[in-house]
Amino acid sequence: MIPFTLRVTLSIAVICYFILILYYLKKRMLELKYTLLWLIAGLVMGVMIFFPELLVKFVRILGIESNMNGLYVLCIAFIIAILMTLTSIVSRQALKIRTLIQEISMLEKRIRDLEQK
């Protein structure tokens, strides 16, 4: 179904993808808990390269006529999942930053009050 040269090219691209993720993890540009999401994405890409018939079966289960439309829908769904995950991470970080700002403000006020005494 997938030509051999395309399969080899995609395999090399997925290997480079994994190397890049592991490099970012080693250099601490990505935290371990967030790396799992990207590793799952790479694993799914690898599975789709070596077992393209799984995509065809999954698309038929969803009732989509064209394989390319099914792939497009799956890519959009995965991008939405990544965006939701990243949005939840940003929201938690914003809450932590707000809490830290409030704590620092209270500590600064305490220090000023103690210095005035």
C-alpha positions in Angstrom: 0.0 0.0 0.0 2.8 2.4 0.9 5.7 2.4 -1.6 9.0 1.1 -0.2 11.0 4.3 -0.7 8.2 6.3 1.1 8.1 3.9 4.0 11.9 4.1 4.4 11.8 7.9 4.2 9.0 8.1 6.8 10.8 5.6 9.0 14.0 7.8 9.0 11.8 10.9 9.7 10.3 9.1 12.8 13.7 8.0 14.0 14.9 11.6 13.7 11.8 12.7 15.5 12.6 10.4 18.5 16.2 11.5 18.5 15.0 15.1 18.7 12.6 14.4 21.5 15.3 12.5 23.5 17.8 15.4 22.8 15.3 17.9 24.2 14.7 15.7 27.2 18.5 15.3 27.8 19.0 19.1 27.5 16.1 19.7 29.9 14.2 21.6 27.2 11.3 19.3 27.8 10.2 17.9 31.1 9.7 14.1 31.4 6.0 14.4 32.2 5.4 16.4 29.0 7.6 14.2 26.9 5.2 11.3 27.2 2.7 13.0 24.9 5.2 13.5 22.2 6.5 9.9 22.5 3.0 8.6 22.1 2.7 10.7 18.9 5.9 9.2 17.5 4.7 5.7 18.4 1.4 6.2 16.6 3.3 7.6 13.6 5.6 4.5 13.6 2.7 2.1 13.8 1.0 3.9 10.9 4.1 3.5 8.8 4.6 -0.2 9.4 0.9 -1.2 9.6 -1.1 1.2 7.3 -4.0 -1.3 7.1 -4.8 -0.3 10.7 -5.6 3.2 9.5 -7.8 1.8 6.8 -9.7 -0.4 9.3 -10.1 2.4 11.8 -11.3 4.8 9.1 -13.9 2.2 8.0 -15.1 1.8 11.6 -15.6 5.6 11.8 -17.6 5.4 8.5 -15.3 7.7 6.5 -15.2 6.9 2.8 -11.7 8.1 1.9 -8.5 7.0 3.7 -7.0 10.5 3.2 -10.0 12.2 4.8 -9.8 9.7 7.7 -6.1 10.5 8.1 -6.9 14.2 8.0 -9.6 13.8 10.7 -7.3 11.8 12.9 -4.5 14.4 12.6 -6.9 17.2 13.5 -8.1 15.2 16.5 -4.6 14.5 17.7 -3.7 18.2 17.3 -6.7 19.2 19.3 -5.7 16.7 22.0 -2.2 18.2 22.1 -3.6 21.7 22.3 -6.0 20.8 25.2 -3.1 19.2 27.1 -0.9 22.2 26.6 -3.7 24.6 27.5 -4.3 22.7 30.8 -0.5 22.9 31.5 -0.5 26.6 30.9 -3.6 27.1 33.1 -2.0 25.3 36.0 1.2 27.3 35.6 -0.7 30.6 35.5 -2.4 29.6 38.7 0.9 28.7 40.4 2.4 32.0 39.2 -0.6 34.0 40.6 -0.3 32.2 43.9 3.5 32.8 44.1 3.0 36.5 43.3 0.4 36.8 46.1 2.8 35.0 48.6 5.7 37.2 47.6 3.6 40.3 48.0 2.5 39.3 51.5 6.1 38.5 52.5 7.3 41.9 51.2 4.6 43.6 53.2 5.6 41.7 56.3 9.2 42.7 55.7 8.3 46.4 55.4 6.2 46.2 58.5 9.1 44.6 60.5 11.5 47.2 59.1 9.3 50.0 60.3 9.2 48.7 63.8 
